[in-house]
Amino acid sequence: EYQNGIFYEAARIMKLKDNIPLKIEDNRRTVTTAGTKVQLTTTSTPSRKVLIRAETDNTGIMCIGDTTVVAAEGSQRGLPLFTGESTEIEIDNASKLYIDSTVNGDGVSYVVLS
């Protein structure tokens, strides 16, 4: 029925609208000591999606994961990112993410969509 088509279309438009971020935050984070995981943000940061990019001047490997993340080759845990590579992670709070690196001072830039 035509009215159902209108209702269906209105629901689809509302769903699309719900996926548009209301807030965008950006920052960067470095690992001071390779092999020592760092919380991406120490502040509770509600999110829908986090975009993360290994900085273009990194010389090692970055890994993104939870509290068990390890960047060291041979015992690596998490998602490795090489210099300039990026990824998107759907998560409800950016503070749940941790990073580690194989080289002191390497880091990531990130954008939080909420």
N, C-alpha and C positions, 0 to 999 in steps of 0.2 A: 504494500500500500504506500502511496505517496508520502503520507505523514510519517510513516516509519522511516522512509528514506531521509526525510528532513531530520528526524531525531537521531538517526544513525550518524548523519553527517555532522550534526552539532556535537555529538559525543566525540567523534574523531577529531574535530577541531579543538575541543577542550583538552583532549589527551595531548595533542601536539603542543598546546599552550603550556601544559603542565611540565613539559620537558625543557622549556626555555629557562635558563638559569636566572634567578632573581638577583644574585650577587656573584661577583667575580673578585677573587683575591689572588695576588701573585707575590712570590717571594723566592728566595734561594736558600740553600742549606749546604754546608760543607762538612766533611768528615775530617776533623783535626788529626786524628790518629787512625791510620788504616787498620782495619781489623776490629775497630771499636764502633759498634752500631750507634746510630744517632736517630732520634725520633725526628720525623720530617718537620713536625711542628709540635711544640710542647703545650700549646694552647688547644683546648677542645675546639675543633673547626668543623662544624657540620658541613657535609658536602653531598653532592650527587655523583660527581666525577672529579678526579684529579689528573691533570696532564703533567707529566714529568719528563724533563729532558736533561740528559747528561751534559754538563757544560762543555763548550767547544774547545776549551783549553785543558781539559782533563788529559792525563797521560796514562791512567789506569782504567780499570773496570769498576763501574758502579753496580750495586745490586739493590733492588727494592723488594721489600717483603714485610713480614711482621717482626715480632721480637726475636725470631730465630735467624734473621737474615745474616749471611756470611758472604763476603765477596772473594775471599781467598780461593784461588784455583785449587782444585782437588777436594775441597770441602764446601764448595759454593752452594748456597741456599738462597732462593729468591729469584727474581727476574734480573738477569744481567743486562746492563746497558753500556755500550761502548761510546766513545766520544761522539757527541752530537746526536745520538739516537734518542728516541722518545717513545713514550707509551701512554695510554689512557687506562686508568683504573677506576671502575665504578665502586664507590665505597661511601658509607654514610658519615664517616668522620676522618678527615685527613690525618688526625693525630694517631690513628691506628697504624700508619705506615712508618717504616724505618728504612734507613739507607746504610750502606757500608761501602767501602772502597778498598782497592788494592794499593792505593797511593795516598799518602798524607796530603790533605788539602784539596783533594778532588771533591766535586760537588754536583748538585743539580739545581736547575731552576724549575719552578712549578707554578701551576695555576689551579686554583680550587674553584669549581663551579658549584654553586648551591642554590 
